[in-house]
Amino acid sequence: MKKIYFQLTIVSMLIAAFTPNVVFGLYPSAVPWLMDQHDIARTGTTTSTAPGSNATLWSYTAVSGVETPIVVDGKVIFSASSKVFALDETTGVKIWETVSFASSFTTSPTYADGKLYAGVFNGILYCIDPTTGAKLWEYDASPGQIQTSPAVYSGKVFFGTTDNYLYALNSTTGLYIWRVDLGGAVYSSPTVDGDIVYVGCDNDRLYAINHTVTPFAQKWFYPVNSRIRTPPVLAYGMVFFSCGSGSSLGDHAVFALNATEGLLIWKYTIGTTYGFENALAVSGNTVYCAPSSSDTIYALKVDAPPGNYSETDPTIRLWSRTLAYYLSDPVVAGDRVFLSAATKLYALYTSDGQINWTSSFTYASGTPIIADDRLFITESTKVHCFGSPYPPVTYHYAVHAGGSDFDVMLVINATPSEFNTTGLETLHTLSYKLEGIASTTGMSEITIPKAMMLGPYTVTVDNFAPTTLETKVDNATHTVLYLTYPHSAHTVVITGFWTIPEYSQTILLPLLLTTLLLVTLVLTKKKQPRN
């Protein structure tokens, strides 16, 4: 009875004051893919290495209408139907999804200055917080549809609409700056270089517009004989674009213009009626083009002599490779160019177009992107990641307890959630949830400050013992526990022997001694006989 009384007295002093502050680690994206065709010049080219085989790391199933993703800040972000999703790029586990917006998204989102920008079918442009998925602002450009991927530059966001306008908004506030009527629907995603915005139009013209003056100033336009729906590509002082509507009339060609004056340098005509509305990729003095309804990809010389060229002219054509119909946009990483055709993904060598590897899907696949040494591609309702497993990622959790701040470090090859320290005071426990890639081995390495929670420790994974458990470090200040388990969604619970009370350590010992003295006096008084 005396022991219980003493314990109750001590417990009454311990008040729960543990509020965890999660600092999301995520993978530190070294080579991100920030927008449609990678960059503001729309080159479709990255400095990232690419997978050397067709090994799939993970797949995620969303809803219908999955658009080409981007990769930034450790997240794979994509639109699908009327929502935007963010996945952990290391595992494919969903981090957040937005509410349903007013209409279906039509293109890839664009990341710039810590924000996401994406337009929907009914003409509304949304600005979204990439950390939480919360809407920051919206701009209604209806009745035109937004079929272009926005470009953000120098505090402005540029996008086109199908009712003939190119818009410029303040990228921070969403406030209107100007719009220009181009005389035709705008499906071409704008490209920016310094003071100039380049954009194609359904009125068969490519425009160069000075965006630094209000409302705007047209610098030049170049007329062709077909609508222009591809994003212009800026490289080597030139602007490249293609056009071709699928009709037997008009141009079906790739153009190279002087970017400053809009003068023709060369034109490469494909003698078919194929639509030519896929984006180009420009890298290593080569232009890669894959007509949208064709079955052949072409590699052209950037520095071909000025002139007009036919499809088979060796003066400009490095090589061509026949694959299958319904080609995607090509993208380049290192010595390979990647694209899909119908239900197959191709990796071709840039030197000669020979096939390096392929991967087959059940349904039609989209445009691949390459970031952080992995390849990401959509298939109907899915997003796939190709490449080797990512290294474990470090997360830091700030725990305030007993008037002190503690750093609990967690190193895992999974996606964590719900780091919970509410049981520290009453149960001497902390817990966290995680989810990893199924059919792989999961690992956790957690560093626990002894001044916060003292061992010995008991560890469970979903109320069972982990596959392995090892104490890697046990010194005067910290204990490092390492555990493994089969990957799926789990709850890990760590129980210690003692945890810090609310009171600071400087007053803890005197307080305990005082309490012990008081308890002793009470017990002694109870022992004294009555007179």
C-alpha positions as CSV (number, residue, x, y, z in Angstrom):
1,M,0.0,0.0,0.0
2,K,2.8,2.4,0.9
3,K,4.5,1.6,-2.5
4,I,1.2,2.4,-4.4
5,Y,0.8,5.6,-2.5
6,F,4.3,6.7,-3.4
7,Q,3.8,5.9,-7.1
8,L,0.5,7.8,-7.2
9,T,2.2,10.8,-5.7
10,I,4.9,10.8,-8.3
11,V,2.5,10.2,-11.2
12,S,0.4,13.2,-10.1
13,M,3.5,15.3,-10.8
14,L,3.8,14.1,-14.4
15,I,1.6,16.1,-16.8
16,A,1.5,15.3,-20.6
17,A,3.2,18.1,-22.5
18,F,4.5,16.4,-25.6
19,T,3.5,18.0,-28.8
20,P,5.4,16.5,-31.8
21,N,6.4,18.8,-34.6
22,V,6.9,16.9,-37.8
23,V,9.6,18.1,-40.1
24,F,9.0,16.2,-43.3
25,G,12.2,14.8,-44.7
26,L,11.3,13.4,-48.1
27,Y,13.9,12.7,-50.7
28,P,16.0,15.8,-51.6
29,S,15.3,16.0,-55.3
30,A,18.7,16.7,-56.9
31,V,17.5,16.8,-60.5
32,P,13.8,17.6,-60.6
33,W,11.4,17.8,-63.5
34,L,9.5,21.0,-62.9
35,M,7.0,21.4,-65.8
36,D,5.9,20.2,-69.2
37,Q,9.0,19.3,-71.2
38,H,11.2,19.8,-68.1
39,D,12.1,23.5,-68.2
40,I,11.1,27.0,-69.1
41,A,12.8,26.6,-72.5
42,R,10.7,23.3,-73.1
43,T,13.8,21.4,-74.2
44,G,12.5,18.0,-73.0
45,T,16.0,17.3,-71.7
46,T,17.4,16.6,-68.3
47,T,20.9,16.2,-66.8
48,S,19.6,13.3,-64.7
49,T,20.8,9.8,-65.5
50,A,18.1,7.3,-66.5
51,P,17.4,3.7,-65.7
52,G,19.4,1.2,-67.6
53,S,16.7,-1.5,-67.6
54,N,12.9,-1.8,-67.4
55,A,12.8,-2.7,-63.7
56,T,9.7,-1.2,-62.1
57,L,10.2,0.2,-58.6
58,W,6.6,1.0,-57.7
59,S,3.2,1.7,-59.2
60,Y,0.3,3.8,-57.9
61,T,-3.3,3.6,-59.1
62,A,-5.3,6.9,-59.1
63,V,-8.4,7.9,-61.0
64,S,-8.9,8.2,-64.7
65,G,-7.4,11.0,-66.8
66,V,-3.8,10.8,-65.3
67,E,-1.6,13.5,-66.9
68,T,2.2,13.5,-67.3
69,P,3.7,14.1,-63.8
70,I,6.4,16.4,-62.5
71,V,8.9,15.6,-59.8
72,V,10.0,18.2,-57.2
73,D,10.9,18.3,-53.5
74,G,10.7,14.5,-53.2
75,K,7.2,14.4,-54.6
76,V,5.7,13.1,-57.8
77,I,2.9,15.5,-58.6
78,F,0.2,14.9,-61.2
79,S,-3.3,15.8,-62.1
80,A,-6.0,13.2,-62.7
81,S,-9.6,14.1,-63.5
82,S,-10.5,17.1,-61.3
83,K,-7.8,16.5,-58.6
84,V,-4.0,16.9,-58.1
85,F,-2.1,14.2,-56.3
86,A,1.3,14.1,-54.6
87,L,3.2,10.9,-54.1
88,D,6.4,10.2,-52.2
89,E,8.8,9.6,-55.0
90,T,10.7,6.9,-53.1
91,T,7.7,4.7,-52.4
92,G,4.7,5.8,-54.5
93,V,2.7,6.3,-51.3
94,K,0.2,9.2,-51.5
95,I,1.1,12.2,-49.4
96,W,-1.9,14.4,-50.3
97,E,-4.6,14.9,-52.8
98,T,-6.6,18.0,-53.4
99,V,-10.3,18.5,-53.2
100,S,-12.2,18.1,-56.5
101,F,-11.9,21.4,-58.5
102,A,-14.4,22.9,-60.9
103,S,-13.4,20.7,-63.9
104,S,-10.9,18.2,-65.2
105,F,-7.2,19.2,-65.4
106,T,-5.9,19.2,-69.0
107,T,-2.1,19.3,-68.7
108,S,0.8,18.8,-66.4
109,P,1.2,21.2,-63.5
110,T,4.0,23.7,-63.4
111,Y,6.2,24.2,-60.3
112,A,7.9,27.6,-59.8
113,D,8.8,29.7,-56.8
114,G,7.3,27.3,-54.3
115,K,3.9,27.0,-55.9
116,L,2.0,24.8,-58.4
117,Y,0.1,26.2,-61.3
118,A,-2.4,24.2,-63.4
119,G,-5.4,24.9,-65.5
120,V,-8.7,23.1,-66.0
121,F,-11.1,22.4,-68.9
122,N,-13.6,25.1,-67.9
123,G,-11.0,27.9,-68.0
124,I,-9.9,28.3,-64.4
125,L,-6.2,28.5,-63.5
126,Y,-5.4,27.3,-60.0
127,C,-2.4,28.0,-57.8
128,I,-1.8,25.2,-55.3
129,D,0.5,24.8,-52.2
130,P,2.8,21.9,-53.1
131,T,3.3,21.0,-49.5
132,T,-0.3,20.5,-48.5
133,G,-2.4,20.6,-51.8
134,A,-4.4,23.6,-50.5
135,K,-5.6,26.1,-53.1
136,L,-3.9,29.4,-52.8
137,W,-5.8,31.3,-55.5
138,E,-7.7,30.9,-58.7
139,Y,-8.3,32.9,-61.8
140,D,-11.4,32.5,-64.0
141,A,-10.5,32.9,-67.7
142,S,-13.7,31.2,-69.1
143,P,-15.4,30.8,-71.4
144,G,-12.2,29.6,-73.0
145,Q,-10.7,26.3,-72.0
146,I,-7.1,26.0,-70.7
147,Q,-5.3,23.4,-72.7
148,T,-1.8,24.7,-72.1
149,S,0.8,24.0,-69.3
150,P,1.5,27.4,-67.6
151,A,4.9,29.0,-67.8
152,V,6.2,31.1,-64.8
153,Y,8.9,33.7,-65.2
154,S,9.8,37.0,-63.5
155,G,6.7,37.1,-61.3
156,K,4.3,36.3,-64.0
157,V,2.4,33.2,-65.0
158,F,1.6,32.8,-68.7
159,F,-1.1,30.5,-70.2
160,G,-3.3,30.3,-73.3
161,T,-7.0,29.7,-73.7
162,T,-9.1,28.2,-76.6
163,D,-10.9,31.5,-77.0
164,N,-7.8,33.0,-78.6
165,Y,-6.1,34.7,-75.6
166,L,-2.6,34.6,-74.1
167,Y,-2.8,35.7,-70.4
168,A,-0.2,37.1,-68.0
169,L,-1.1,37.1,-64.3
170,N,0.8,38.0,-61.2
171,S,2.2,34.6,-60.1
172,T,2.0,35.5,-56.4
173,T,-1.5,36.9,-56.2
174,G,-3.2,35.7,-59.4
175,L,-4.1,39.3,-60.3
176,Y,-4.6,40.1,-64.0
177,I,-1.8,41.9,-65.8
178,W,-2.7,41.6,-69.4
179,R,-4.1,39.4,-72.2
180,V,-3.6,39.5,-75.9
181,D,-6.0,38.2,-78.6
182,L,-3.9,36.1,-80.9
183,G,-6.7,35.5,-83.4
184,G,-6.9,31.7,-82.9
185,A,-7.2,29.1,-80.2
186,V,-4.0,28.6,-78.0
187,Y,-3.1,25.0,-77.3
188,S,0.6,25.6,-77.4
189,S,2.2,25.9,-74.0
190,P,4.2,29.2,-73.8
191,T,7.9,29.3,-73.6
192,V,9.9,32.2,-72.1
193,D,13.4,33.5,-72.7
194,G,14.3,36.8,-71.0
195,D,11.8,39.5,-72.1
196,I,10.1,37.3,-74.8
197,V,7.2,34.8,-74.6
198,Y,7.0,32.5,-77.5
199,V,3.7,30.7,-78.3
200,G,2.0,29.0,-81.2
201,C,-1.6,29.5,-82.3
202,D,-4.3,27.8,-84.3
203,N,-4.3,30.7,-86.7
204,D,-1.1,29.2,-88.2
205,R,1.4,31.6,-86.5
206,L,4.2,31.5,-84.0
207,Y,4.4,34.7,-81.9
208,A,7.2,36.4,-80.0
209,I,5.8,38.8,-77.5
210,N,7.6,41.2,-75.1
211,H,6.1,40.6,-71.7
212,T,8.0,43.3,-69.9
213,V,5.7,46.1,-71.1
214,T,2.0,46.5,-70.3
215,P,-0.1,45.5,-71.9
216,F,2.4,43.8,-74.2
217,A,4.3,44.3,-77.4
218,Q,4.4,41.9,-80.3
219,K,8.0,41.5,-81.4
220,W,7.4,39.3,-84.5
221,F,5.3,36.4,-85.8
222,Y,6.1,33.7,-88.2
223,P,3.3,32.3,-90.5
224,V,3.1,28.7,-91.5
225,N,0.4,26.6,-93.3
226,S,-1.0,24.6,-90.3
227,R,-2.0,25.2,-86.8
228,I,0.8,25.2,-84.2
229,R,0.0,23.3,-81.0
230,T,3.4,22.2,-79.8
231,P,5.3,24.3,-77.2
232,P,8.2,26.2,-78.9
233,V,11.6,25.0,-77.9
234,L,14.5,27.5,-77.2
235,A,18.1,26.3,-77.7
236,Y,21.3,27.5,-79.4
237,G,19.8,30.9,-80.1
238,M,17.0,29.3,-82.1
239,V,13.3,28.5,-81.6
240,F,12.1,25.1,-82.8
241,F,8.5,24.1,-83.4
242,S,6.4,21.7,-85.5
243,C,3.0,21.9,-87.1
244,G,0.6,19.6,-88.9
245,S,-3.1,19.0,-88.2
246,G,-3.5,15.6,-89.7
247,S,-5.1,17.1,-92.9
248,S,-3.6,16.4,-96.3
249,L,-3.3,20.2,-96.6
250,G,-0.8,22.5,-95.0
251,D,2.6,22.0,-93.5
252,H,3.7,18.8,-91.8
253,A,7.2,20.0,-90.8
254,V,9.7,21.0,-88.1
255,F,10.9,24.6,-88.3
256,A,14.1,26.3,-86.9
257,L,13.9,30.1,-86.7
258,N,16.3,32.7,-85.5
259,A,14.9,33.4,-82.0
260,T,15.7,37.1,-82.1
261,E,14.2,38.1,-85.5
262,G,11.9,35.2,-86.3
263,L,13.7,34.4,-89.6
264,L,13.7,30.9,-91.1
265,I,16.9,28.9,-90.8
266,W,15.7,25.5,-91.9
267,K,12.5,23.5,-92.5
268,Y,12.2,19.7,-92.4
269,T,9.0,18.4,-94.1
270,I,7.6,14.9,-93.5
271,G,5.7,13.9,-96.6
272,T,2.7,12.4,-94.9
273,T,-0.6,13.6,-93.6
274,Y,0.3,12.7,-90.0
275,G,-0.6,15.1,-87.2
276,F,2.5,16.8,-85.9
277,E,1.4,18.0,-82.4
278,N,3.8,16.3,-80.1
279,A,6.5,18.4,-78.3
280,L,10.0,18.3,-79.6
281,A,13.1,17.6,-77.6
282,V,16.4,19.3,-78.2
283,S,19.7,18.1,-76.8
284,G,23.3,17.6,-77.9
285,N,22.9,19.5,-81.2
286,T,20.0,17.3,-82.1
287,V,16.2,17.8,-82.5
288,Y,14.1,14.8,-81.7
289,C,10.6,14.8,-83.2
290,A,7.8,12.1,-83.2
291,P,4.7,13.0,-85.1
292,S,1.7,12.4,-82.9
293,S,-0.2,10.0,-85.2
294,S,2.9,8.5,-86.9
295,D,5.0,5.5,-86.0
296,T,8.5,7.0,-86.6
297,I,10.8,9.1,-84.5
298,Y,13.3,11.4,-86.3
299,A,16.7,12.8,-85.1
300,L,17.6,16.0,-86.9
301,K,20.8,18.1,-86.9
302,V,20.4,21.4,-85.2
303,D,23.2,23.0,-87.2
304,A,22.0,21.8,-90.7
305,P,22.8,24.4,-93.4
306,P,19.9,26.8,-94.0
307,G,17.3,25.4,-96.4
308,N,14.2,23.3,-97.0
309,Y,14.6,19.6,-96.5
310,S,12.6,16.5,-97.4
311,E,12.0,13.5,-95.1
312,T,14.8,11.4,-96.5
313,D,17.5,14.1,-96.9
314,P,20.7,12.9,-95.1
315,T,22.0,16.4,-94.9
316,I,19.7,17.0,-91.9
317,R,18.5,13.6,-90.8
318,L,20.8,11.7,-88.4
319,W,18.5,8.7,-88.2
320,S,14.9,7.6,-87.9
321,R,13.4,4.7,-86.1
322,T,10.0,3.1,-86.8
323,L,8.3,1.9,-83.6
324,A,4.5,1.8,-83.4
325,Y,1.7,4.3,-83.9
326,Y,0.5,6.9,-81.4
327,L,3.9,8.2,-80.3
328,S,4.3,10.4,-77.2
329,D,6.6,13.4,-76.8
330,P,10.2,12.3,-76.8
331,V,12.5,13.2,-73.8
332,V,16.2,12.9,-73.5
333,A,18.5,11.9,-70.6
334,G,22.2,11.3,-71.2
335,D,22.8,9.0,-74.2
336,R,19.2,7.9,-74.6
337,V,15.9,9.3,-75.8
338,F,12.7,7.9,-74.3
339,L,9.1,7.8,-75.6
340,S,6.1,5.6,-75.7
341,A,4.1,4.2,-78.6
342,A,0.7,2.8,-77.8
343,T,1.2,0.3,-75.0
344,K,5.0,0.2,-75.0
345,L,7.8,2.3,-73.6
346,Y,11.0,2.7,-75.5
347,A,14.6,3.6,-74.5
348,L,16.6,4.4,-77.7
349,Y,20.3,5.3,-78.0
350,T,20.7,8.9,-79.2
351,S,23.6,8.0,-81.4
352,D,21.7,5.8,-83.9
353,G,18.1,5.1,-82.6
354,Q,18.8,1.5,-81.7
355,I,16.6,0.1,-78.9
356,N,18.3,-0.1,-75.5
357,W,15.2,-1.6,-73.6
358,T,11.5,-1.6,-73.7
359,S,8.6,-2.2,-71.3
360,S,5.0,-3.2,-72.2
361,F,1.8,-2.0,-70.5
362,T,-1.8,-3.2,-70.6
363,Y,-3.2,0.2,-71.7
364,A,-1.8,3.1,-73.6
365,S,1.0,4.9,-71.9
366,G,1.9,8.6,-71.8
367,T,5.0,10.8,-72.0
368,P,7.8,9.6,-69.8
369,I,9.8,12.0,-67.6
370,I,13.2,11.4,-66.0
371,A,14.2,12.8,-62.6
372,D,16.5,11.8,-59.8
373,D,17.9,8.9,-61.9
374,R,14.4,7.3,-62.3
375,L,11.8,7.3,-65.0
376,F,8.1,8.1,-64.4
377,I,5.3,7.3,-66.8
378,T,1.5,7.2,-66.7
379,E,-0.7,4.3,-67.9
380,S,-4.5,4.9,-67.9
381,T,-5.1,5.3,-64.2
382,K,-1.6,4.5,-63.0
383,V,1.8,6.1,-62.4
384,H,4.8,3.9,-62.7
385,C,8.4,4.5,-61.4
386,F,11.3,2.7,-63.1
387,G,14.8,2.4,-61.6
388,S,16.7,1.3,-58.5
389,P,15.4,1.7,-54.9
390,Y,16.1,5.0,-53.3
391,P,18.4,5.2,-50.3
392,P,16.7,5.5,-46.8
393,V,15.5,9.0,-46.1
394,T,16.0,10.9,-42.8
395,Y,13.2,12.5,-40.9
396,H,13.5,14.7,-37.8
397,Y,10.7,15.1,-35.3
398,A,10.9,17.9,-32.7
399,V,9.5,16.9,-29.4
400,H,9.0,19.5,-26.6
401,A,8.8,17.8,-23.2
402,G,9.6,18.8,-19.6
403,G,10.7,22.3,-20.7
404,S,13.2,20.8,-23.1
405,D,13.4,20.2,-26.8
406,F,14.4,16.9,-28.2
407,D,15.2,15.7,-31.7
408,V,14.0,12.2,-32.6
409,M,15.7,11.1,-35.8
410,L,14.0,8.4,-37.9
411,V,15.8,6.9,-41.0
412,I,13.5,4.7,-43.1
413,N,12.9,3.3,-46.5
414,A,9.2,4.1,-46.3
415,T,6.8,7.0,-46.0
416,P,6.0,7.9,-42.4
417,S,2.9,9.4,-40.9
418,E,1.3,10.2,-37.5
419,F,4.4,10.4,-35.4
420,N,2.8,10.2,-32.0
421,T,4.2,11.0,-28.5
422,T,1.0,11.5,-26.6
423,G,1.7,8.2,-24.8
424,L,5.0,9.3,-23.4
425,E,3.8,10.4,-20.0
426,T,1.2,7.7,-19.3
427,L,2.5,4.6,-21.2
428,H,6.2,5.5,-21.8
429,T,5.6,5.0,-25.5
430,L,6.1,6.8,-28.8
431,S,4.7,5.4,-32.1
432,Y,4.7,6.1,-35.8
433,K,3.0,4.8,-38.9
434,L,4.7,4.1,-42.2
435,E,4.0,2.5,-45.5
436,G,6.5,1.2,-48.0
437,I,6.7,-0.7,-51.3
438,A,5.0,-4.1,-51.0
439,S,7.1,-7.3,-51.2
440,T,10.2,-5.5,-50.1
441,T,12.0,-5.4,-46.8
442,G,11.3,-2.3,-44.6
443,M,13.8,-0.8,-42.2
444,S,13.7,1.8,-39.4
445,E,16.6,3.3,-37.6
446,I,15.4,5.5,-34.8
447,T,17.5,7.7,-32.5
448,I,16.0,8.2,-29.0
449,P,17.4,10.8,-26.6
450,K,17.8,9.1,-23.2
451,A,16.8,12.3,-21.3
452,M,13.4,12.0,-23.0
453,M,12.8,8.3,-22.8
454,L,15.0,5.8,-21.1
455,G,15.3,2.1,-21.9
456,P,15.2,-0.9,-21.9
457,Y,12.9,-0.6,-24.9
458,T,10.2,-2.9,-26.2
459,V,9.5,-2.6,-30.0
460,T,6.4,-4.0,-31.8
461,V,5.3,-3.7,-35.4
462,D,1.5,-4.0,-35.6
463,N,1.6,-5.6,-32.1
464,F,4.2,-8.2,-33.2
465,A,7.9,-8.4,-32.8
466,P,9.9,-7.0,-35.8
467,T,11.7,-9.4,-38.1
468,T,15.0,-8.2,-36.6
469,L,15.8,-5.8,-33.8
470,E,19.3,-4.5,-33.0
471,T,20.7,-1.8,-30.7
472,K,23.2,-0.1,-32.9
473,V,24.3,2.6,-30.5
474,D,23.8,2.9,-26.7
475,N,25.8,5.7,-25.1
476,A,25.3,8.2,-22.3
477,T,22.9,10.4,-24.3
478,H,21.2,8.3,-27.0
479,T,20.0,4.9,-28.0
480,V,19.8,3.9,-31.7
481,L,17.4,1.1,-32.5
482,Y,17.4,-0.7,-35.9
483,L,14.5,-2.9,-36.9
484,T,13.3,-4.6,-40.1
485,Y,9.9,-6.0,-41.2
486,P,8.1,-7.0,-44.4
487,H,6.8,-3.8,-46.1
488,S,3.2,-2.7,-46.2
489,A,1.3,-0.3,-44.0
490,H,2.5,-0.6,-40.3
491,T,2.3,1.0,-36.9
492,V,5.6,0.8,-34.9
493,V,5.3,1.3,-31.1
494,I,8.4,1.8,-28.9
495,T,8.0,1.4,-25.1
496,G,10.6,2.6,-22.7
497,F,11.2,2.2,-19.0
498,W,11.0,5.9,-18.0
499,T,10.0,9.2,-19.7
500,I,10.7,12.8,-18.8
501,P,8.0,14.6,-16.8
502,E,6.7,18.1,-17.6
503,Y,9.0,19.7,-15.1
504,S,12.5,20.7,-16.2
505,Q,15.5,18.6,-15.1
506,T,16.9,21.5,-13.0
507,I,14.1,21.2,-10.5
508,L,13.2,17.6,-10.9
509,L,15.6,16.2,-8.3
510,P,14.7,18.7,-5.5
511,L,11.1,18.2,-6.2
512,L,11.3,14.4,-6.0
513,L,13.3,14.7,-2.7
514,T,10.7,17.1,-1.3
515,T,7.9,14.8,-2.3
516,L,9.7,11.8,-0.8
517,L,10.2,13.7,2.5
518,L,6.5,14.6,2.6
519,V,5.5,11.0,1.9
520,T,7.8,9.7,4.6
521,L,6.4,12.2,7.2
522,V,2.9,11.1,6.4
523,L,3.7,7.4,6.6
524,T,5.6,8.0,9.9
525,K,2.7,10.0,11.4
526,K,0.4,7.1,10.6
527,K,2.6,4.7,12.5
528,Q,2.5,6.8,15.8
529,P,0.2,5.3,18.4
530,R,-2.8,7.3,19.6
531,N,-3.0,8.6,23.2
